[in-house]
């Protein structure tokens, strides 16, 4: 069984949100866990999140899957993998 190592990610959407996950597509889990104005879930949440981020950055963002959503956020620099600041401390 392959064990996945978690990585640190940073989502910059006006405020910076840091989270740990085994893949960038888990950004949706993080977004869903945050308080928000709508109660959408699943595909509806993915669609509305893509719409919000698209308005934020002025570029289209795919919402056909969590993976393509995360890929687009990363390509636009909204989501990025970051180094754990505690990783190199002695």
KETILO-6482 format. One record per residue: residue in one letter; chain; z, x, y of N, C-alpha, C in turn. Coordinates in nm, 3 decimals, padded with zeros to 5 digits, always signed. Each point is the difference from the previous one (the first is absolute). Layout:
N
<site aa="a" ch="A" n_z="Z" n_x="X" n_y="Y" ca_z="Z" ca_x="X" ca_y="Y" c_z="Z" c_x="X" c_y="Y"/>
...
% end
This chain:
90
<site aa="x" ch="A" n_z="+00.000" n_x="+00.084" n_y="-00.118" ca_z="+00.000" ca_x="-00.084" ca_y="+00.118" c_z="+00.000" c_x="+00.089" c_y="+00.125"/>
<site aa="x" ch="A" n_z="-00.090" n_x="-00.029" n_y="+00.091" ca_z="-00.014" ca_x="+00.080" ca_y="+00.120" c_z="+00.097" c_x="-00.050" c_y="+00.107"/>
<site aa="x" ch="A" n_z="+00.077" n_x="+00.090" n_y="+00.056" ca_z="+00.094" ca_x="-00.035" ca_y="+00.105" c_z="-00.064" c_x="+00.028" c_y="+00.136"/>
<site aa="x" ch="A" n_z="+00.006" n_x="-00.100" n_y="+00.088" ca_z="-00.058" ca_x="+00.015" ca_y="+00.132" c_z="+00.105" c_x="+00.050" c_y="+00.098"/>
<site aa="x" ch="A" n_z="-00.037" n_x="+00.098" n_y="+00.078" ca_z="+00.088" ca_x="+00.050" ca_y="+00.103" c_z="-00.023" c_x="-00.081" c_y="+00.127"/>
<site aa="x" ch="A" n_z="+00.106" n_x="-00.035" n_y="+00.064" ca_z="-00.012" ca_x="-00.075" ca_y="+00.125" c_z="-00.032" c_x="+00.096" c_y="+00.114"/>
<site aa="x" ch="A" n_z="-00.078" n_x="-00.049" n_y="+00.092" ca_z="-00.038" ca_x="+00.077" ca_y="+00.118" c_z="+00.050" c_x="-00.075" c_y="+00.123"/>
<site aa="x" ch="A" n_z="+00.004" n_x="+00.069" n_y="+00.110" ca_z="+00.042" ca_x="-00.060" ca_y="+00.127" c_z="-00.123" c_x="-00.037" c_y="+00.082"/>
<site aa="x" ch="A" n_z="+00.006" n_x="-00.118" n_y="+00.057" ca_z="-00.109" ca_x="-00.050" ca_y="+00.083" c_z="+00.055" c_x="-00.044" c_y="+00.134"/>
<site aa="x" ch="A" n_z="-00.089" n_x="+00.002" n_y="+00.098" ca_z="+00.035" ca_x="-00.043" ca_y="+00.133" c_z="-00.106" c_x="-00.098" c_y="+00.047"/>
<site aa="x" ch="A" n_z="+00.045" n_x="-00.116" n_y="+00.044" ca_z="-00.087" ca_x="-00.104" ca_y="+00.052" c_z="+00.025" c_x="-00.008" c_y="+00.149"/>
<site aa="x" ch="A" n_z="-00.104" n_x="+00.022" n_y="+00.079" ca_z="+00.014" ca_x="-00.004" ca_y="+00.145" c_z="-00.072" c_x="-00.123" c_y="+00.052"/>
<site aa="x" ch="A" n_z="+00.078" n_x="-00.102" n_y="+00.029" ca_z="-00.058" ca_x="-00.126" ca_y="+00.048" c_z="+00.071" c_x="-00.044" c_y="+00.128"/>
<site aa="x" ch="A" n_z="+00.010" n_x="+00.091" n_y="+00.093" ca_z="+00.076" ca_x="-00.027" ca_y="+00.122" c_z="+00.140" c_x="+00.056" c_y="-00.013"/>
<site aa="x" ch="A" n_z="+00.059" n_x="-00.015" n_y="-00.115" ca_z="+00.123" ca_x="+00.068" ca_y="-00.036" c_z="-00.028" c_x="+00.077" c_y="-00.128"/>
<site aa="x" ch="A" n_z="+00.072" n_x="+00.106" n_y="-00.023" ca_z="-00.023" ca_x="+00.083" ca_y="-00.118" c_z="+00.094" c_x="-00.046" c_y="-00.112"/>
<site aa="x" ch="A" n_z="-00.059" n_x="-00.031" n_y="-00.113" ca_z="+00.075" ca_x="-00.046" ca_y="-00.117" c_z="-00.022" c_x="+00.101" c_y="-00.111"/>
<site aa="x" ch="A" n_z="+00.108" n_x="+00.059" n_y="-00.048" ca_z="-00.008" ca_x="+00.097" ca_y="-00.111" c_z="+00.047" c_x="-00.068" c_y="-00.126"/>
<site aa="x" ch="A" n_z="-00.067" n_x="+00.032" n_y="-00.112" ca_z="+00.041" ca_x="-00.056" ca_y="-00.128" c_z="-00.043" c_x="+00.093" c_y="-00.111"/>
<site aa="x" ch="A" n_z="+00.059" n_x="-00.019" n_y="-00.116" ca_z="-00.029" ca_x="+00.080" ca_y="-00.118" c_z="-00.066" c_x="-00.090" c_y="-00.103"/>
<site aa="x" ch="A" n_z="-00.107" n_x="+00.050" n_y="-00.063" ca_z="-00.072" ca_x="-00.080" ca_y="-00.099" c_z="-00.080" c_x="+00.091" c_y="-00.091"/>
<site aa="x" ch="A" n_z="-00.045" n_x="-00.055" n_y="-00.112" ca_z="-00.080" ca_x="+00.081" ca_y="-00.092" c_z="-00.148" c_x="-00.004" c_y="+00.034"/>
<site aa="x" ch="A" n_z="-00.042" n_x="-00.086" n_y="+00.094" ca_z="-00.139" ca_x="-00.002" ca_y="+00.045" c_z="-00.006" c_x="-00.062" c_y="+00.139"/>
<site aa="x" ch="A" n_z="-00.104" n_x="+00.034" n_y="+00.077" ca_z="-00.011" ca_x="-00.055" ca_y="+00.135" c_z="-00.018" c_x="-00.152" c_y="+00.001"/>
<site aa="x" ch="A" n_z="-00.052" n_x="-00.057" n_y="-00.108" ca_z="-00.021" ca_x="-00.145" ca_y="-00.003" c_z="+00.132" c_x="-00.078" c_y="+00.001"/>
<site aa="x" ch="A" n_z="+00.110" n_x="+00.070" n_y="-00.024" ca_z="+00.132" ca_x="-00.065" ca_y="+00.005" c_z="+00.042" c_x="-00.032" c_y="+00.143"/>
<site aa="x" ch="A" n_z="-00.084" n_x="+00.036" n_y="+00.096" ca_z="+00.027" ca_x="-00.036" ca_y="+00.139" c_z="+00.014" c_x="-00.151" c_y="+00.012"/>
<site aa="x" ch="A" n_z="-00.072" n_x="-00.075" n_y="-00.083" ca_z="+00.011" ca_x="-00.145" ca_y="+00.005" c_z="+00.138" c_x="-00.047" c_y="-00.041"/>
<site aa="x" ch="A" n_z="+00.059" n_x="+00.063" n_y="-00.100" ca_z="+00.137" ca_x="-00.035" ca_y="-00.040" c_z="+00.096" c_x="+00.023" c_y="+00.116"/>
<site aa="x" ch="A" n_z="-00.018" n_x="+00.112" n_y="+00.070" ca_z="+00.085" ca_x="+00.031" ca_y="+00.114" c_z="-00.019" c_x="-00.104" c_y="+00.110"/>
<site aa="x" ch="A" n_z="-00.124" n_x="-00.033" n_y="+00.030" ca_z="-00.027" ca_x="-00.099" ca_y="+00.104" c_z="+00.058" c_x="-00.136" c_y="-00.037"/>
<site aa="x" ch="A" n_z="-00.013" n_x="-00.039" n_y="-00.126" ca_z="+00.052" ca_x="-00.129" ca_y="-00.044" c_z="+00.152" c_x="-00.005" c_y="+00.006"/>
<site aa="x" ch="A" n_z="+00.066" n_x="+00.113" n_y="-00.013" ca_z="+00.147" ca_x="+00.003" ca_y="+00.002" c_z="+00.057" c_x="-00.008" c_y="+00.142"/>
<site aa="x" ch="A" n_z="-00.086" n_x="+00.016" n_y="+00.100" ca_z="+00.045" ca_x="-00.001" ca_y="+00.138" c_z="+00.000" c_x="-00.142" c_y="+00.056"/>
<site aa="x" ch="A" n_z="+00.096" n_x="-00.031" n_y="+00.088" ca_z="-00.001" ca_x="-00.133" ca_y="+00.064" c_z="-00.128" c_x="-00.018" c_y="+00.080"/>
<site aa="x" ch="A" n_z="-00.056" n_x="-00.120" n_y="-00.008" ca_z="-00.124" ca_x="-00.028" ca_y="+00.074" c_z="-00.009" c_x="-00.147" c_y="+00.034"/>
<site aa="x" ch="A" n_z="-00.101" n_x="-00.035" n_y="+00.077" ca_z="-00.011" ca_x="-00.136" ca_y="+00.048" c_z="-00.065" c_x="-00.096" c_y="-00.099"/>
<site aa="x" ch="A" n_z="-00.071" n_x="+00.050" n_y="-00.099" ca_z="-00.064" ca_x="-00.090" ca_y="-00.096" c_z="+00.063" c_x="+00.017" c_y="-00.138"/>
<site aa="x" ch="A" n_z="-00.024" n_x="-00.096" n_y="-00.086" ca_z="+00.058" ca_x="+00.004" ca_y="-00.134" c_z="-00.107" c_x="+00.016" c_y="-00.107"/>
<site aa="x" ch="A" n_z="-00.115" n_x="+00.052" n_y="+00.038" ca_z="-00.109" ca_x="+00.015" ca_y="-00.097" c_z="+00.037" c_x="+00.105" c_y="-00.106"/>
<site aa="x" ch="A" n_z="-00.061" n_x="-00.013" n_y="-00.116" ca_z="+00.022" ca_x="+00.094" ca_y="-00.109" c_z="-00.133" c_x="+00.029" c_y="-00.068"/>
<site aa="x" ch="A" n_z="+00.000" n_x="+00.101" n_y="-00.084" ca_z="-00.117" ca_x="+00.031" ca_y="-00.082" c_z="-00.126" c_x="+00.025" c_y="+00.081"/>
<site aa="x" ch="A" n_z="-00.109" n_x="-00.064" n_y="-00.041" ca_z="-00.130" ca_x="+00.020" ca_y="+00.066" c_z="+00.002" c_x="-00.046" c_y="+00.144"/>
<site aa="x" ch="A" n_z="+00.074" n_x="-00.108" n_y="+00.030" ca_z="+00.008" ca_x="-00.047" ca_y="+00.139" c_z="+00.070" c_x="+00.103" c_y="+00.088"/>
<site aa="x" ch="A" n_z="+00.104" n_x="+00.063" n_y="-00.054" ca_z="+00.070" ca_x="+00.103" ca_y="+00.077" c_z="-00.090" c_x="+00.121" c_y="+00.023"/>
<site aa="x" ch="A" n_z="-00.073" n_x="+00.039" n_y="-00.103" ca_z="-00.092" ca_x="+00.113" ca_y="+00.012" c_z="-00.104" c_x="-00.028" c_y="+00.107"/>
<site aa="x" ch="A" n_z="-00.056" n_x="-00.120" n_y="-00.003" ca_z="-00.102" ca_x="-00.038" ca_y="+00.099" c_z="+00.058" c_x="+00.000" c_y="+00.142"/>
<site aa="x" ch="A" n_z="+00.117" n_x="-00.062" n_y="+00.018" ca_z="+00.058" ca_x="-00.006" ca_y="+00.134" c_z="+00.042" c_x="+00.138" c_y="+00.050"/>
<site aa="x" ch="A" n_z="+00.048" n_x="+00.086" n_y="-00.091" ca_z="+00.036" ca_x="+00.137" ca_y="+00.039" c_z="-00.124" c_x="+00.077" c_y="+00.044"/>
<site aa="x" ch="A" n_z="-00.109" n_x="-00.014" n_y="-00.074" ca_z="-00.125" ca_x="+00.067" ca_y="+00.038" c_z="-00.047" c_x="-00.048" c_y="+00.136"/>
<site aa="x" ch="A" n_z="+00.013" n_x="-00.128" n_y="+00.025" ca_z="-00.041" ca_x="-00.055" ca_y="+00.130" c_z="+00.085" c_x="+00.057" c_y="+00.113"/>
<site aa="x" ch="A" n_z="+00.130" n_x="+00.007" n_y="-00.021" ca_z="+00.091" ca_x="+00.052" ca_y="+00.103" c_z="-00.030" c_x="+00.148" c_y="+00.028"/>
<site aa="x" ch="A" n_z="-00.015" n_x="+00.081" n_y="-00.105" ca_z="-00.028" ca_x="+00.142" ca_y="+00.020" c_z="-00.139" c_x="+00.022" c_y="+00.059"/>
<site aa="x" ch="A" n_z="-00.094" n_x="-00.086" n_y="-00.035" ca_z="-00.134" ca_x="+00.009" ca_y="+00.057" c_z="+00.004" c_x="-00.026" c_y="+00.150"/>
<site aa="x" ch="A" n_z="+00.077" n_x="-00.099" n_y="+00.041" ca_z="+00.014" ca_x="-00.027" ca_y="+00.144" c_z="+00.072" c_x="+00.116" c_y="+00.069"/>
<site aa="x" ch="A" n_z="+00.098" n_x="+00.060" n_y="-00.068" ca_z="+00.077" ca_x="+00.111" ca_y="+00.056" c_z="-00.088" c_x="+00.122" c_y="+00.028"/>
<site aa="x" ch="A" n_z="-00.090" n_x="+00.031" n_y="-00.095" ca_z="-00.078" ca_x="+00.123" ca_y="+00.014" c_z="-00.146" c_x="-00.023" c_y="+00.042"/>
<site aa="x" ch="A" n_z="-00.045" n_x="-00.124" n_y="-00.003" ca_z="-00.137" ca_x="-00.030" ca_y="+00.041" c_z="-00.105" c_x="+00.034" c_y="-00.104"/>
<site aa="x" ch="A" n_z="+00.041" n_x="+00.020" n_y="-00.123" ca_z="-00.093" ca_x="+00.034" ca_y="-00.109" c_z="+00.020" c_x="-00.098" c_y="-00.116"/>
<site aa="x" ch="A" n_z="-00.106" n_x="-00.023" n_y="-00.078" ca_z="+00.017" ca_x="-00.088" ca_y="-00.116" c_z="+00.086" c_x="+00.066" c_y="-00.109"/>
<site aa="x" ch="A" n_z="+00.079" n_x="-00.082" n_y="-00.068" ca_z="+00.084" ca_x="+00.047" ca_y="-00.109" c_z="-00.022" c_x="-00.093" c_y="-00.119"/>
<site aa="x" ch="A" n_z="-00.033" n_x="+00.059" n_y="-00.112" ca_z="-00.028" ca_x="-00.080" ca_y="-00.121" c_z="+00.129" c_x="-00.060" c_y="-00.055"/>
<site aa="x" ch="A" n_z="-00.016" n_x="-00.118" n_y="-00.062" ca_z="+00.115" ca_x="-00.067" ca_y="-00.059" c_z="-00.031" c_x="-00.053" c_y="-00.140"/>
<site aa="x" ch="A" n_z="-00.099" n_x="+00.062" n_y="-00.066" ca_z="-00.035" ca_x="-00.042" ca_y="-00.136" c_z="+00.100" c_x="+00.050" c_y="-00.103"/>
<site aa="x" ch="A" n_z="+00.077" n_x="+00.107" n_y="+00.035" ca_z="+00.103" ca_x="+00.051" ca_y="-00.089" c_z="+00.100" c_x="+00.082" c_y="+00.082"/>
<site aa="x" ch="A" n_z="+00.119" n_x="+00.018" n_y="-00.056" ca_z="+00.101" ca_x="+00.082" ca_y="+00.068" c_z="-00.050" c_x="+00.143" c_y="+00.016"/>
<site aa="x" ch="A" n_z="-00.075" n_x="+00.048" n_y="-00.098" ca_z="-00.051" ca_x="+00.138" ca_y="+00.004" c_z="-00.098" c_x="+00.020" c_y="+00.115"/>
<site aa="x" ch="A" n_z="-00.096" n_x="-00.093" n_y="+00.016" ca_z="-00.098" ca_x="+00.016" ca_y="+00.108" c_z="+00.064" c_x="-00.020" c_y="+00.137"/>
<site aa="x" ch="A" n_z="+00.098" n_x="-00.089" n_y="+00.007" ca_z="+00.076" ca_x="-00.021" ca_y="+00.123" c_z="+00.068" c_x="+00.132" c_y="+00.041"/>
<site aa="x" ch="A" n_z="+00.070" n_x="+00.063" n_y="-00.095" ca_z="+00.069" ca_x="+00.126" ca_y="+00.027" c_z="-00.099" c_x="+00.112" c_y="+00.033"/>
<site aa="x" ch="A" n_z="-00.113" n_x="+00.005" n_y="-00.071" ca_z="-00.102" ca_x="+00.102" ca_y="+00.029" c_z="-00.047" c_x="-00.011" c_y="+00.144"/>
<site aa="x" ch="A" n_z="-00.025" n_x="-00.122" n_y="+00.047" ca_z="-00.047" ca_x="-00.020" ca_y="+00.137" c_z="+00.108" c_x="+00.039" c_y="+00.101"/>
<site aa="x" ch="A" n_z="+00.126" n_x="-00.038" n_y="-00.028" ca_z="+00.107" ca_x="+00.040" ca_y="+00.091" c_z="+00.012" c_x="+00.152" c_y="+00.007"/>
<site aa="x" ch="A" n_z="-00.015" n_x="+00.065" n_y="-00.114" ca_z="+00.008" ca_x="+00.147" ca_y="-00.002" c_z="-00.119" c_x="+00.062" c_y="+00.073"/>
<site aa="x" ch="A" n_z="-00.118" n_x="-00.053" n_y="-00.020" ca_z="-00.119" ca_x="+00.054" ca_y="+00.067" c_z="+00.011" c_x="-00.013" c_y="+00.152"/>
<site aa="x" ch="A" n_z="+00.071" n_x="-00.104" n_y="+00.045" ca_z="+00.017" ca_x="-00.022" ca_y="+00.144" c_z="+00.122" c_x="+00.073" c_y="+00.056"/>
<site aa="x" ch="A" n_z="+00.077" n_x="+00.066" n_y="-00.086" ca_z="+00.117" ca_x="+00.074" ca_y="+00.044" c_z="+00.123" c_x="-00.087" c_y="+00.025"/>
<site aa="x" ch="A" n_z="-00.008" n_x="-00.127" n_y="-00.036" ca_z="+00.114" ca_x="-00.090" ca_y="+00.017" c_z="+00.105" c_x="+00.025" c_y="-00.108"/>
<site aa="x" ch="A" n_z="-00.048" n_x="+00.033" n_y="-00.119" ca_z="+00.087" ca_x="+00.031" ca_y="-00.114" c_z="-00.030" c_x="+00.143" c_y="-00.043"/>
<site aa="x" ch="A" n_z="+00.104" n_x="+00.078" n_y="-00.021" ca_z="-00.022" ca_x="+00.136" ca_y="-00.046" c_z="+00.115" c_x="+00.046" c_y="-00.089"/>
<site aa="x" ch="A" n_z="-00.035" n_x="+00.091" n_y="-00.089" ca_z="+00.102" ca_x="+00.063" ca_y="-00.083" c_z="+00.066" c_x="+00.107" c_y="+00.084"/>
<site aa="x" ch="A" n_z="+00.133" n_x="+00.007" n_y="-00.004" ca_z="+00.073" ca_x="+00.098" ca_y="+00.078" c_z="+00.092" c_x="+00.080" c_y="-00.091"/>
<site aa="x" ch="A" n_z="+00.035" n_x="+00.117" n_y="+00.046" ca_z="+00.090" ca_x="+00.087" ca_y="-00.074" c_z="+00.143" c_x="-00.051" c_y="+00.014"/>
<site aa="x" ch="A" n_z="+00.075" n_x="+00.007" n_y="-00.106" ca_z="+00.141" ca_x="-00.034" ca_y="+00.004" c_z="+00.071" c_x="+00.109" c_y="+00.077"/>
<site aa="x" ch="A" n_z="+00.063" n_x="-00.034" n_y="+00.110" ca_z="+00.067" ca_x="+00.099" ca_y="+00.084" c_z="+00.117" c_x="+00.067" c_y="-00.071"/>
<site aa="x" ch="A" n_z="+00.057" n_x="-00.064" n_y="-00.100" ca_z="+00.112" ca_x="+00.056" ca_y="-00.074" c_z="-00.045" c_x="+00.088" c_y="-00.116"/>
<site aa="x" ch="A" n_z="-00.127" n_x="-00.004" n_y="-00.032" ca_z="-00.052" ca_x="+00.069" ca_y="-00.117" c_z="+00.016" c_x="+00.151" c_y="+00.007"/>
<site aa="x" ch="A" n_z="-00.012" n_x="+00.058" n_y="+00.119" ca_z="+00.002" ca_x="+00.146" ca_y="+00.013" c_z="+00.132" c_x="+00.055" c_y="+00.050"/>
<site aa="x" ch="A" n_z="+00.100" n_x="-00.084" n_y="+00.012" ca_z="+00.130" ca_x="+00.049" ca_y="+00.044" c_z="+00.074" c_x="+00.067" c_y="-00.115"/>
<site aa="x" ch="A" n_z="+00.074" n_x="+00.102" n_y="+00.032" ca_z="+00.080" ca_x="+00.072" ca_y="-00.101" c_z="+00.137" c_x="-00.060" c_y="-00.011"/>
% end
